[in-house]
Amino acid sequence: MTNPENNKPPEPRQQAHHQYKSGFISIVGPPNVGKSTFLNRALGEKISITSPKPQTTRNRILGVLHRPSAQLIFLDTPGIHKATGPLRTRMVDVALGAMAQVDCILVMVDAVHPDPRSEEILIRHLEKSRTPAILSLNKIDRIEKPALLSIIGKWSQLHVFKAVVPISAKKGTQVDRLIETLENQLPVGPPYFPAETITDVPERFIAAEMIREKIYRLTGQEIPYATAVTIDSFSEDGKKALVLIHATIHVEQESQKGIIIGKKGSKLKSIGEAARIEIERMVGRRVFLQLFVRVQKNWSRDTKALRKLGY
């Protein structure tokens, strides 16, 4: 087949395939739709914490996926929602800010439990953006096909997406297809990061996040949202092949401190043991983890405290 415009044959498909691509992709969506689960699945490494509770992610997390033909740089973001209070407002600002100056936006929504208020905010900001967007409907393992088709039709009327890819991030269903679709949207260019880089955040940050994840998973009600974690020291004992970590769990009230510690320290011990196992998997060495609990009244509503705690 010839090109009717210039009568020159098109370039061979194999040659076009070897054009290396690289670019940034923001993962945005309402809270608790599986954005971090997708990122961890795509990378094959856990760099972003997850829990069944909404608003687990508080910071922008960068993850680098290296493929033979491309480098995909993901920005995992906090859930977009109608925020109240300084902490949640900053979280939403981080997410919306990550939609700017990227090459593609991955919009992820929950196919089972829609969040109309958050989705409305998201669509409003998408309409202001000229960046191509891919829609991914997550958790399709929990929905029937006719219902899924109806949801796709609804979203197709809300915004012009480059593609719609239903997935199950938890089970890995169609995750490879989504990655390929995202790669197709990236510009041709060299890699931004060395081959061994999967994230730009230090191990001590991920360690703090892993501790916070265990608080989310092992405590209930309002406790997770009243806690923050800071790493006081992170050092290595080369002779013992041991990583020594001292961390502080910040809470807002004395009663919350008691819940975190638990009867005779049982809850704090459970949090520490679960976090230590995850951190050991990350650093590839034994870890000695010591946790402290400190009351810092109303830290989530104190702008100075938010800055000190990394928000």
N, C-alpha and C positions, 0 to 999 in steps of 0.2 A: 504494500500500500504506500502511495506517495503522498506527500504534503501538497494539497492543491494550491497553497499560497506561493510556494517557491519551487515546487517540483523537486525538492530535496527529500531524500528518505529520512524518516525520524531517527533519532539516536537509538541504538540498541537498548532494550529494557535493562539488560545487565549493567550497562555503563551508568544509566540513570540511577540504578539502585545503589551504586557505590558512592554517590554524592553524600558525604557525611553531613548530618544535621545536628543542631544543638539549640537549646532554648529553654526559657523559663515557663513553667505552668503553675498557675495558682489553683489550688483545690479549695473551692468555696461551697458553702451550703448552710442550711440550718444546723442547729446543734444536734449531735447524736445521730447523724446519718451514716457514719462509717468512713469519714474522710481519713482518719488516722489508720484505721484498719486497712484501707486500700493502700495507703502509702507503705506501710510495713509489708504488706503482701507483695507489692510491686518490687520493693527493694530486696526482699528476702532477709531483711534485718529489722529488728525492732528499734526504731529511733524515736517514735512518737507514742505516747502512752494512750491507753484506751480504757474505757469502763462503760458499764450500762448507763451511767448517769450523764445527763447533758452537761455541756460546758466543761468537759474535762480538759480540753486543749485551751491553754491561756496565751501561748506565745506563737509566733510564726516559726515553724520548724522546716528547715531546708533539707531535702533528701535528693541525692544524685543517683539516677539509674543509668548505668553504662550498658549500652548495646553495641553490637558490631557496627551498626550503621548510624548510631545517634547517641547523644547524651541528653537525657531528659532531666531537667532540674525542677523538682516539685517544691512548691511552697504550701505546706499544710497550715491551715489557719483555724482560729477559733470559729465557732458557729455564729452565723449572722442571725441576730434576733433583736427584738425591741428591748434595748438595754436600759436598766435602771442602776444608778450608782456608779461611782468612778471606775471600779475594777471592770465591770461588765461593759461599760462604755468604751474603755480602752481596748478591751478584747475585740469588740465589733469594729473599732477604728483600725485595728491591726488587720482584720480580715478584709475590710473594704479597701484599705491601702494596698494590700497585696494584689488587687485586681488591676492596678495601674502598672505600666511599664513591664508587662510580661508579653510573651508571644502567643499564649493561649490560656483560656480560662476553662477549667474543668468544674462544671456545676454538678454537684452531687446532691441528690435528694433521696429521701426514704420512700420507697414504693409502697410500703405497707401503712405507715403512719405519716400522712402529710402534715405540714406545719404551715397553714395558710398565711398567718401573720408574718412569719419569717420569710416565707417564699415571696410574699409581696414586696418586702424590702429588697430582697435579692434581685427580683426582676426589675425593679425601679432603677437600681444601679447598673444592671446589665444594659439597659436601654441607653444609658449615658456613655457606654463604652463602645469603642470601635474594634476592640480586640475579639478575634474569633472565639466562639465558645462551643464546647462539647458538653452535652447533657448525659449524665450517667444516673440511671435509676437503680439504686442499690437495694439489696435484700430481696431479690427476685425469687430466692429459694422459698420464700414465705407467701407467695402470691400466685394466683391462677393466671394463665395466659390471657383470657378475655379481659380481665381487670387490668392487666398490664398494658394491653393495647389501648384501652380507654385512657389510661394515664398518659401514655405517649402522645395520644391525640390532643389531650388537654394542654400539655406543655408545648406542643408544636404551635399552638395558637397564641401562646404567651410571648414567645421569642423565636427568632430565626437562628436555630442552632446549626452548626456545620454537620453535626451527626448526633444521633441518639444511640447510646449503647447501654442496655440493661446488664447489670452484673450482680454477683454475690461476692462482695469483698471477703467475707468470712470463709466461704468455701472455695473461692478462686474462680468461680464460673465467669467466663468471658473477660477476665482481667487482662489476659494477653491481647485479646481483640481491642480492648479499650486502649491499651498501651500503643498498639500499632496505629490506631486512629489518631491518637495524640501526636505520635511521631510524624505522621503525615502533615500535620499543621505547622511543624517547626521549620524555620528557615535553614538554608544550607550554611554551614559554618563550622569552625573548629571547636573542640571541646573547651569548656570553661574551667574544668577541674581535672586534676590528675586521676589516673585510673583507680587508684586506691582510695579515693575520697568518696564517702557516701553521705556525709553531712558536714556542715560547717560549725556545728555546736560542739563544745568540749565535752569530755566524758563526765566532768563534774556536774554539768547542767543536766545531762541525761540521767545521772545518778539521782539528782534531786527530784526529777520528774518521776522516776521509778518509785521512789519513796512515796511521793504524792499519789501515784496510781494506787498503791496498796492501801492508802488511807481511804481513797474513794471506794475501793472494793470491800474493805473490811469494816467500814463504819457506815452508818445510815443517816437519814434525815438531812439536817443542815450542816453536819460536821464537816464533810469534805469542802464545802464552799467557804467555810470559816478558817481554812488552813492554808498555809504556804510553807514551803520548805527551802531552807538555805543550807549550803555546804560550808561549814566552818573551816574544815581542813581536808585535803585530799592528797595523800602522800604514799610513797612506795617504800617498802622495806625490801631491798634487793636481796639480802641474805636469806630472808624467809620466803621470798616470792609472794609477798603479801601486800595488799592495798589497804591502807588505813584511812577510814572515812569517819569524820565527826559531822553530824548534821543536826540542825534545829528545826523542829516543827513549830510553826507560829500559829497560835489560835487567838481568838478575840475575847474569850471569857474563861474564868476559872472553871466553870462547870464543863466547858468543852475540853479543858486540860484533863479533867478527871476521866472523861469518856475515852480520850485518846490513850491515856495510860492504862485504864482498865483495873480490874480487881487484882491487887498485888502485882501490877505491871504486866498483866497477861496480854492486854490488847497491844500495848507498845511492843512487846516481845514478838507477837505474831506479825505486826507490820514490819519490824526489823528483819525477821527471818525471811519473809516473803521477798522483801526488797533486796536483801543480800544475795539470794539465789539468782535473781535477775541481773544484778550488777556483776556478779561473778561470771555469768554467761557473756556479758558485754566485754569485760576487761580480760577474760581468759586466765584469771588468777584467783587465788583465795582472797576473800575480803573480810576485814574486821570492820563492822559497822556499829557505831554507837550513836544513839538518838537521844536528843534532849527535847523537852517540850517547854515552850515559853509563851506566856500570855502577853500579847501586844494588843491592847484594847482598840477595837474598831479599825484595825489596820486596812481593811478593804475599802474604807471610806476616807482614808487619810492619804492625800496625794504624795506627801513626803515619804510615808511608809511604803507606798506602792513603788516608788522609785528605788528605794533601798532594797526592796524584795525582788527587784528585777522586772517590774511591770510598768 
